[in-house]
Amino acid sequence: MMDMGPLAALKRRLGEEIAVSDWLEVTQERINAFAAATGDDQWIHVDPQRAAASPFKTTIAHGFLTLSLVSILLRSTLQFPPQRMAINYGVNRVRFITPVPVGARIRARIAPKAIGEVDVEGASQVTWDITLEREGAETIVFFQALVSGATERPERHAVFAGVIVGAVVLAVIFFGLRNLVSRIPIGAFFSVTSILLYTLAVVFVGQGIASFQESGVMGATFIDHLPTLPMLGFFPTVQTVIAQGILILLAAAAVFVPMSRKPGSTSVAPAHPEAQRVHSAS
């Protein structure tokens, strides 16, 4: 579980994904209980035999059941600061873009979107951007969301045109690199790629530590007045700064230590004049 810290610290991470919940299995028992509580006992939810002949081949969870699980996923992932009470104010936009069959596992990706004041003394309103993922369907959900967000025909055409243009650009880059590879200076090429790979290592270390902190495996000690740069893998925590600092120091040592070493000089004594004489036997 991740300690969310005070709201002042959370404000510095608006728009940033701060946590990913554990997977939660959606069982038939949970679906049946939700159907009983809401009166929505449609066969597609509660009748496995009839649902086997449906396009889904099994029962599926209610959309509002999936939505209601946000509460348990949020509270099992984030440790909130002490508070008098918390009230759910509502939702701004919800779309059920893929079914959740019985036995599937879902998780939440959590990002604070906005923090504002309300007309109650000492109260604040936090808006969350939460995406639910179904295990094994993350990529499918992405493309479904991309297409579902295009409500007009020109928008849908633009989506498919973008996919085609992207494929053409990748093909051009591939053939271009294949033709130019024999003309690339090997020394310069490896120097540039070495710098790029080490930079990626620094970025990945920062993002990896952030993932451990989000999952609760590693603690997070935040540093005030430092920015959050997700693209560079930089997060304002002591753990991130130390790990990335070590990598940067190792890189500096690899560059500057060999330069500081002067090659040892060796002297060769001249041969003795007598050794240079050649005698011929008479």
Secondary structure, 3 states (H helix, E strand, C coil): CEECCCHHHHHCCCCCCCEECCCEECCHHHHHHHHHHHCCCCHHHHCHHHHCCCCCCCCECCHHHHHHCHHHHHHCCEECCCCCCCCCCCCCCCCCCCCCECCCEEEEEEEEEEEEECCCCCCEEEEEEEEEEECCCHHHHHHHHHHHCCCCHHHHHHHHHHHHHHHHHHHHHHHHHHHHHHHCCHHHHHHHHHHHHHHHHHHHHHHHHHHHHHHCCCCCCECCCCCCEHHHCECCEHHHHHHHHHHHHHHHHHHHHHHHCCCCCCCCCCCCHHHHCCCCCC
